[in-house]
Amino acid sequence: MKALLWILLVAAVAANVSTSFAFDGGKQVAISVSTGTVAIASAIVLFLLRDKRAKGV
């Protein structure tokens, strides 16, 4: 599960960066918002699934 989320996060960030070079106008905005949303969502899920370690033990 975590590996799939990492792949999704990297792909979404790469797609988000490349849209500024490949598209213009409304199409670029729509794709950028979509990939940004996917990237943020996968980062949040990865954060919530992280190993919780006790501090100072």
C-alpha angles and dihedrals in degrees: 000000000000093000091054091049091050091050090048091049094050093045093048093049091047091049091047092053094046095050091072089060099039105041141038135205125354095352091057092049093049094049092043093051091047095049091042091054091050091048093050093046094050091047091052092049091048089051092051092048095050121122110266110219124192113245119232096007 
